[in-house]
């Protein structure tokens, strides 16, 4: 039996929701993954009279496709969709059976109206928390449009294929054999990339807002909800709804929720925002802000939005090391998410740059997967909590190098090593390895506000206790501000704070 009792009980409830009959076509060999896959599909069939199994020749072995009777739906799993991909399997079964996906009708119409043939493949690792969103979006597109197919490929089950394509970060999406996107990409982002998003004129023609929130992470969602509850015209512009939370694996300090995952929390934020009369403009990046009679926010696509007040909550992003090789080998050995990309370096040597909590946590995680981890820290001592350092130093396959400066990440097609300088002796050293994980903190997303509002030397927006900036009517919240701590719960509070202050500003002006 492949499924554990609690997973099976959960699955049993979902399978009661199947609407039509499903045929699972399986292509299996003599390998262990094939045997587990056969056990899985047989177990599924034994749990519902609506599911039947048939042996077939598919493009990859081992793999299985999920079909309606007499109709190919284009949904294939090359690998066993358990771990983080368990939900992808459940949703594929439900949607192929005829259950409508939970997305806006306008998005469903967009997908159904796409012309032509699109053959997608997504390379995943089962420990990747960003991969399921991509897999589920492309599976849904395949179910809704007969011209679209999608195959999820577990990199661990198809190592040779992964190595021949030089896939070194997941999720990695290919369209018709050509690289399409790397990293987490939402359904809306995929459609926009395929050329089916709103145009600039449509956005520019919108009436002015009372409050316009820029950024869709915890601070932005909180600010938008608090504004909308006051009954004022509210808009929210987000480059990607959920922000950096989407890249966070385990969240255990969000008070009242013992444990959750970033993508799950981001989905809840978006769901909550949609409960209110808020104009959501997702996948739009802010380019410039000016103040005339009203604030005028220019977007990257050329659209200009107007508002009486603005709350900036654009958050922060991973800080780059800024050395030769970092940009060239991004997703080709240079990585920022140990949970997502760690399994791709199984049995290989890697480095972690950064000796703070995130760096040492990454090193501990990776040590359980890879052959050897070298930790590089700029300062003479590690900055991580003592409990983490103790755990790190207990591991036999970790080397810690302190008081060093990274000089270069080397490679040809992909990373093959790292060069660093001992800051005390000024000697240069080179370590041969296959991957470099960068974990050196965050940088605020405020470059686009250069010269418009006062920022500190780190680029954080200076705010007072109510979230007000040096520009009247402009407020800021969350990780893009000079607040002392970057935490989800603090961002939410500062978003509410800034929103209440913006409302107070509107009443008085």
C-alpha distance (Angstrom), angle and dihedral (degrees) to the residues before:
residue distance angle dihedral
X1 . . .
X2 3.83 . .
X3 3.81 99.2 .
X4 3.79 120.4 72.6
X5 3.80 117.1 -125.9
X6 3.83 96.7 -105.6
X7 3.85 92.1 46.6
X8 3.81 90.0 48.1
X9 3.81 91.6 50.8
X10 3.79 89.9 50.5
X11 3.80 91.5 47.8
X12 3.79 91.3 49.0
X13 3.81 90.0 61.2
X14 3.82 92.4 49.1
X15 3.82 93.4 48.3
X16 3.82 89.5 58.2
X17 3.83 85.8 67.5
X18 3.83 94.5 60.2
X19 3.80 110.4 122.6
X20 3.81 105.9 -170.7
X21 3.82 137.3 19.9
X22 3.81 120.1 -77.3
X23 3.80 131.0 -155.8
X24 3.81 118.3 -155.6
X25 3.83 111.0 -157.0
X26 3.80 111.1 -158.6
X27 3.78 129.8 -162.1
X28 3.83 107.1 -168.6
X29 3.80 137.6 167.2
X30 3.81 134.2 -174.0
X31 3.83 96.2 -81.0
X32 3.81 124.0 110.8
X33 3.85 94.0 -108.8
X34 3.84 89.3 54.4
X35 3.80 90.9 50.8
X36 3.81 91.7 50.3
X37 3.81 90.5 46.3
X38 3.81 91.9 52.5
X39 3.81 89.1 48.7
X40 3.82 89.8 51.4
X41 3.83 97.2 49.3
X42 3.83 91.9 43.5
X43 3.80 89.1 51.0
X44 3.83 90.4 50.0
X45 3.81 90.6 50.5
X46 3.81 91.4 48.9
X47 3.83 89.8 54.8
X48 3.83 97.9 54.2
X49 3.79 134.1 32.1
X50 3.83 87.2 -149.1
X51 3.85 92.0 67.0
X52 3.81 123.4 76.6
X53 3.82 130.2 174.9
X54 3.81 130.7 -142.4
X55 3.81 131.6 177.3
X56 3.82 112.2 -120.7
X57 3.78 141.8 161.4
X58 3.80 109.5 -104.4
X59 3.80 129.9 175.8
X60 3.82 92.3 -96.5
X61 3.79 132.9 34.2
X62 2.99 120.1 -119.9
X63 3.82 99.1 34.4
X64 3.79 141.4 109.5
X65 3.81 133.2 -154.3
X66 3.82 127.6 -145.8
X67 3.81 112.2 -137.3
X68 3.76 144.9 167.9
X69 3.80 112.9 -118.5
X70 3.81 108.0 -80.7
X71 3.81 93.0 2.0
X72 3.81 132.9 89.4
X73 3.83 109.1 -139.2
X74 3.80 96.0 -173.6
X75 3.84 95.2 -123.8
X76 3.83 111.7 133.1
X77 3.81 134.2 168.2
X78 3.83 114.9 -156.4
X79 3.79 96.3 -170.4
X80 3.78 133.5 19.2
X81 3.83 111.4 -61.7
X82 3.78 99.0 -143.1
X83 3.83 127.6 116.2
X84 3.78 109.0 42.0
X85 3.84 90.1 -9.7
X86 3.83 94.5 61.7
X87 3.83 90.2 95.6
X88 3.81 89.6 51.2
X89 3.82 89.0 57.4
X90 3.82 93.2 47.7
X91 3.83 93.3 48.3
X92 3.82 91.7 46.6
X93 3.81 90.7 53.5
X94 3.82 92.8 47.6
X95 3.81 96.2 44.5
X96 3.82 95.3 44.7
X97 3.83 87.6 50.4
X98 3.80 88.6 59.8
X99 3.79 103.4 -93.6
X100 3.82 110.8 143.0
X101 3.83 115.6 -115.6
X102 3.81 117.1 -116.1
X103 3.80 99.4 -112.3
X104 3.80 133.5 109.1
X105 3.80 115.5 -76.9
X106 3.82 89.1 -124.0
X107 3.85 89.3 61.3
X108 3.83 91.6 47.3
X109 3.83 89.5 51.4
X110 3.83 90.1 48.4
X111 3.83 90.8 54.6
X112 3.81 94.7 43.9
X113 3.82 91.2 50.6
X114 3.82 94.7 54.6
X115 3.81 110.8 116.7
X116 3.79 126.4 -149.8
X117 3.80 135.4 28.5
X118 3.81 123.5 -56.6
X119 3.81 120.5 -177.3
X120 3.82 110.8 -171.1
X121 3.82 128.6 -172.2
X122 3.83 123.5 -174.9
X123 3.80 123.1 -163.8
X124 3.81 110.4 -151.0
X125 3.78 142.3 168.3
X126 3.80 116.4 -137.8
X127 3.82 90.7 -128.3
X128 3.84 92.1 56.1
X129 3.82 112.7 109.4
X130 3.84 93.4 -167.3
X131 3.82 95.4 52.9
X132 3.84 100.0 72.6
X133 3.82 93.5 61.0
X134 3.81 90.0 55.8
X135 3.81 93.9 43.4
X136 3.81 92.7 47.8
X137 3.82 93.7 48.2
X138 3.82 93.7 50.5
X139 3.82 92.7 43.0
X140 3.80 89.2 52.7
X141 3.81 91.3 49.9
X142 3.84 88.9 51.9
X143 3.81 91.9 51.4
X144 3.83 92.5 48.8
X145 3.82 99.4 43.3
X146 3.84 123.5 42.0
X147 3.83 90.3 -153.5
X148 3.83 91.7 64.5
X149 3.82 127.9 76.9
X150 3.80 129.9 178.4
X151 3.79 134.3 -168.8
X152 3.81 123.3 -169.3
X153 3.83 108.9 -149.0
X154 3.81 120.2 -163.1
X155 3.81 104.7 -142.5
X156 3.83 91.3 -150.2
X157 3.84 91.1 58.5
X158 3.82 94.0 45.1
X159 3.81 103.0 38.6
X160 3.82 96.0 151.5
X161 3.80 91.9 52.2
X162 3.82 91.3 48.1
X163 3.80 91.4 49.9
X164 3.82 94.2 45.9
X165 3.83 89.8 53.3
X166 3.82 90.5 41.8
X167 3.82 92.1 -127.5
X168 3.83 105.0 176.0
X169 3.81 101.4 159.0
X170 3.79 132.5 42.6
X171 2.92 144.5 -103.5
X172 3.83 91.2 39.1
X173 3.81 113.5 173.7
X174 3.81 123.5 -159.8
X175 3.81 124.1 -168.3
X176 3.82 116.5 -158.9
X177 3.81 89.2 -17.7
X178 3.82 95.3 -52.5
X179 3.83 124.6 107.3
X180 3.84 108.1 -97.2
X181 3.82 107.3 171.2
X182 3.81 143.4 -16.7
X183 3.79 127.3 -148.2
X184 3.76 128.6 13.2
X185 3.81 113.3 -20.3
X186 3.81 122.1 173.9
X187 3.80 127.3 -137.7
X188 3.82 90.2 -104.4
X189 3.83 91.3 48.9
X190 3.81 90.5 50.8
X191 3.81 91.6 50.8
X192 3.82 91.3 46.6
X193 3.83 89.8 50.5
X194 3.80 88.3 52.2
X195 3.81 87.7 53.1
X196 3.81 104.5 -103.5
X197 3.86 104.5 115.9
X198 3.87 133.5 112.8
X199 3.80 115.8 -76.7
X200 3.83 127.3 -125.1
X201 3.83 95.6 -105.9
X202 3.81 91.5 56.4
X203 3.83 90.1 55.2
X204 3.83 96.1 42.1
X205 3.82 91.2 55.0
X206 3.80 92.6 63.1
X207 3.83 117.9 115.4
X208 3.84 116.7 -107.7
X209 3.81 116.9 -84.8
X210 3.79 128.7 -131.7
X211 3.83 88.9 -141.2
X212 3.80 124.7 15.3
X213 3.82 115.0 -169.4
X214 3.81 116.8 -157.1
X215 3.81 110.9 -156.6
X216 3.81 131.8 36.8
X217 3.80 104.3 -140.4
X218 3.83 125.9 106.8
X219 3.83 93.2 -67.3
X220 3.81 93.8 47.2
X221 3.82 94.8 45.5
X222 3.80 91.1 48.7
X223 3.85 92.2 47.6
X224 3.83 92.3 49.0
X225 3.81 93.7 49.0
X226 3.82 93.1 48.4
X227 3.83 90.6 49.0
X228 3.82 94.3 47.2
X229 3.81 91.0 49.8
X230 3.80 87.4 61.4
X231 3.81 88.7 61.0
X232 3.82 95.2 -116.9
X233 3.81 126.6 134.6
X234 3.82 105.0 -88.6
X235 3.79 132.0 -174.8
X236 3.80 130.9 -179.8
X237 3.81 124.9 -159.3
X238 3.81 116.2 -164.8
X239 3.77 132.8 176.9
X240 3.82 86.1 -153.4
X241 3.78 122.7 -8.0
X242 3.81 111.3 -114.9
X243 3.80 94.4 28.7
X244 3.79 118.0 -157.0
X245 3.80 91.5 -10.1
X246 3.82 85.7 78.4
X247 3.81 88.7 66.8
X248 3.81 94.6 48.8
X249 3.76 116.9 101.8
X250 3.77 112.2 -166.2
X251 3.83 122.4 17.3
X252 3.80 113.3 -169.1
X253 3.82 102.0 153.7
X254 3.81 100.5 62.9
X255 3.78 96.7 116.0
X256 3.85 115.7 -117.8
X257 3.83 91.5 17.0
X258 3.81 108.6 84.7
X259 3.79 94.4 -161.0
X260 3.80 137.9 -8.1
X261 3.80 140.8 150.7
X262 3.81 128.3 -112.1
X263 3.83 99.5 -114.7
X264 3.83 89.9 48.1
X265 3.82 92.0 52.2
X266 3.83 91.1 45.1
X267 3.83 90.1 53.1
X268 3.82 89.6 50.6
X269 3.83 90.7 50.5
X270 3.80 91.4 52.5
X271 3.81 91.9 45.4
X272 3.81 90.6 52.2
X273 3.83 93.3 47.8
X274 3.83 89.5 51.0
X275 3.82 89.7 57.9
X276 3.83 88.0 72.1
X277 3.78 135.1 61.3
X278 3.81 93.1 -97.0
X279 3.81 122.4 142.7
X280 3.82 102.8 -131.0
X281 3.82 116.7 -158.9
X282 3.80 105.0 -176.9
X283 3.84 126.1 -175.2
X284 3.80 91.7 28.9
X285 3.79 120.2 128.4
X286 3.82 121.4 -153.0
X287 3.81 114.5 -125.4
X288 3.82 107.7 172.6
X289 3.83 141.5 -3.0
X290 3.80 127.3 -151.9
X291 3.80 133.8 171.8
X292 3.80 120.6 -140.1
X293 3.83 119.8 138.4
X294 3.81 83.9 -36.1
X295 3.78 133.1 14.6
X296 3.81 110.9 -89.9
X297 3.81 116.4 -155.0
X298 3.80 114.8 -164.7
X299 3.81 116.4 -156.6
X300 3.81 127.6 -151.2
X301 3.83 90.4 -107.0
X302 3.85 90.4 58.7
X303 3.83 97.6 -103.6
X304 3.83 118.2 136.2
X305 3.83 121.0 -148.7
X306 3.83 122.1 -165.8
X307 3.79 129.1 -149.1
X308 3.82 142.3 164.3
X309 3.83 90.8 -132.6
X310 3.80 135.9 11.7
X311 3.81 133.3 -152.9
X312 3.82 114.2 -160.6
X313 3.81 113.2 -153.1
X314 3.80 101.9 154.8
X315 3.81 94.6 143.0
X316 3.79 125.1 -157.8
X317 3.80 140.1 -71.3
X318 3.81 135.7 -145.4
X319 3.80 111.1 -71.7
X320 3.80 114.1 -118.7
X321 3.81 121.3 -134.1
X322 3.81 88.8 -134.6
X323 3.81 97.5 -141.4
X324 3.83 130.1 132.5
X325 3.80 111.1 -81.8
X326 3.80 97.4 28.0
X327 3.81 97.1 99.0
X328 3.82 94.8 32.6
X329 3.81 92.8 55.6
X330 3.82 99.4 36.9
X331 3.85 105.1 139.5
X332 3.82 87.5 5.8
X333 3.78 95.3 84.0
X334 3.81 100.3 -43.4
X335 3.81 107.3 97.9
X336 3.80 139.3 167.9
X337 3.82 102.1 -166.4
X338 3.84 115.9 65.4
X339 3.84 92.0 -177.0
X340 3.81 93.0 55.4
X341 3.78 102.6 36.9
X342 3.82 103.5 24.7
X343 3.85 94.8 91.0
X344 3.82 90.5 57.8
X345 3.82 88.8 64.8
X346 3.81 95.2 52.6
X347 3.81 110.1 154.0
X348 3.82 92.9 4.6
X349 3.82 133.6 108.9
X350 3.83 118.8 -104.1
X351 3.80 139.9 172.5
X352 3.80 130.1 -138.3
X353 3.81 116.6 -152.5
X354 3.81 109.8 -152.1
X355 3.80 135.2 52.2
X356 3.81 99.2 -151.5
X357 3.82 123.6 104.2
X358 3.82 94.8 -79.2
X359 3.82 92.2 48.4
X360 3.80 95.0 48.4
X361 3.83 92.7 43.6
X362 3.82 87.6 52.1
X363 3.81 91.7 49.5
X364 3.84 91.8 50.0
X365 3.83 91.0 48.8
X366 3.80 93.5 47.2
X367 3.81 93.8 46.3
X368 3.82 88.2 68.7
X369 3.83 91.9 56.4
X370 3.81 110.8 28.5
X371 3.80 131.9 58.8
X372 3.81 97.2 -115.7
X373 3.81 139.2 -4.1
X374 3.81 125.0 -152.9
X375 3.83 113.5 -163.8
X376 3.82 115.3 -154.9
X377 3.82 117.8 -161.8
X378 3.82 124.5 -177.4
X379 3.81 95.7 -154.0
X380 3.84 125.2 67.9
X381 3.84 89.8 -110.0
X382 3.82 135.8 34.9
X383 3.82 114.4 -102.8
X384 3.82 96.6 -151.8
X385 3.81 123.8 112.5
X386 3.80 114.2 -81.8
X387 3.82 93.1 -116.4
X388 3.82 90.0 57.8
X389 3.81 92.8 46.2
X390 3.80 90.5 51.1
X391 3.81 90.9 52.7
X392 3.82 91.5 46.0
X393 3.81 94.5 51.7
X394 3.81 90.3 49.9
X395 3.83 91.4 63.2
X396 3.82 116.2 97.0
X397 3.84 97.1 -150.7
X398 3.82 100.0 53.8
X399 3.82 128.6 94.6
X400 3.82 118.6 -168.5
X401 3.82 117.4 -155.2
X402 3.85 114.3 -173.0
X403 3.81 134.3 -170.8
X404 3.82 92.8 29.5
X405 3.78 135.2 130.9
X406 3.80 121.3 -142.1
X407 3.81 108.8 -125.1
X408 3.81 104.9 176.6
X409 3.80 144.2 -10.8
X410 3.80 105.7 -137.6
X411 3.79 133.0 -155.9
X412 3.80 148.0 116.4
X413 3.83 111.6 -133.2
X414 3.80 90.0 -8.8
X415 3.81 139.5 3.0
X416 3.81 115.6 -58.4
X417 3.80 101.3 165.3
X418 3.79 152.5 -22.8
X419 3.80 130.6 -115.6
X420 3.82 121.2 -152.0
X421 3.81 137.7 174.1
X422 3.81 123.9 -132.6
X423 3.83 101.4 -127.0
X424 3.80 92.8 -150.1
X425 3.83 101.6 46.7
X426 3.86 96.1 22.3
X427 3.81 87.9 -134.4
X428 3.80 117.2 150.3
X429 3.82 120.4 -130.2
X430 3.81 132.3 -174.2
X431 3.81 126.0 -156.7
X432 3.80 121.1 -165.8
X433 3.82 112.1 -135.7
X434 3.80 143.7 138.5
X435 3.81 102.9 -127.7
X436 3.79 143.4 29.0
X437 3.82 121.8 -158.4
X438 3.81 113.2 -159.8
X439 3.83 113.6 -149.5
X440 3.82 107.7 159.8
X441 3.78 103.2 128.2
X442 3.77 135.8 -98.5
X443 3.80 140.0 -51.1
X444 3.85 120.3 -155.3
X445 3.83 119.0 -112.1
X446 3.82 95.0 -125.4
X447 3.84 104.7 110.6
X448 3.82 89.9 109.5
X449 3.85 89.5 63.1
X450 3.82 94.0 57.4
X451 3.82 109.6 148.2
X452 3.82 94.4 2.6
X453 3.79 102.0 84.7
X454 3.81 134.5 16.5
X455 3.81 114.0 -91.9
X456 3.80 131.1 175.1
X457 3.82 124.8 -117.9
X458 3.83 90.2 -85.2
X459 3.82 89.7 55.8
X460 3.82 94.1 -108.9
X461 3.81 116.0 145.3
X462 3.82 112.0 -111.6
X463 3.82 111.0 -125.9
X464 3.81 136.0 175.0
X465 3.81 124.6 -130.9
X466 3.83 91.5 -77.2
X467 3.82 95.0 49.2
X468 3.83 93.5 -104.1
X469 3.82 117.5 147.9
X470 3.82 129.8 -153.3
X471 3.85 88.7 -87.1
X472 3.85 113.6 77.3
X473 3.81 110.3 -118.6
X474 3.81 92.9 18.2
X475 3.81 116.4 107.9
X476 3.80 132.2 175.7
X477 3.81 135.6 -159.7
X478 3.79 142.1 179.1
X479 3.80 131.6 13.2
X480 3.83 94.9 -14.9
X481 3.84 90.2 67.8
X482 3.81 133.5 75.3
X483 3.82 90.9 -103.8
X484 3.82 109.1 141.9
X485 3.83 98.9 -122.1
X486 3.82 133.6 42.2
X487 3.79 106.4 -146.7
X488 3.82 131.0 138.3
X489 3.79 93.3 -124.7
X490 3.82 91.9 48.9
X491 3.82 90.9 49.0
X492 3.80 90.7 53.2
X493 3.79 91.2 50.4
X494 3.80 92.9 47.7
X495 3.83 90.0 49.1
X496 3.81 90.6 54.9
X497 3.81 90.0 44.7
X498 3.83 93.1 52.0
X499 3.81 91.5 45.8
X500 3.81 93.3 52.9
X501 3.82 89.0 47.7
X502 3.83 90.8 50.0
X503 3.82 90.1 51.9
X504 3.80 90.0 49.8
X505 3.86 89.0 50.2
X506 3.84 90.9 52.1
X507 3.82 92.6 50.0
X508 3.82 91.9 51.0
X509 3.81 95.3 43.9
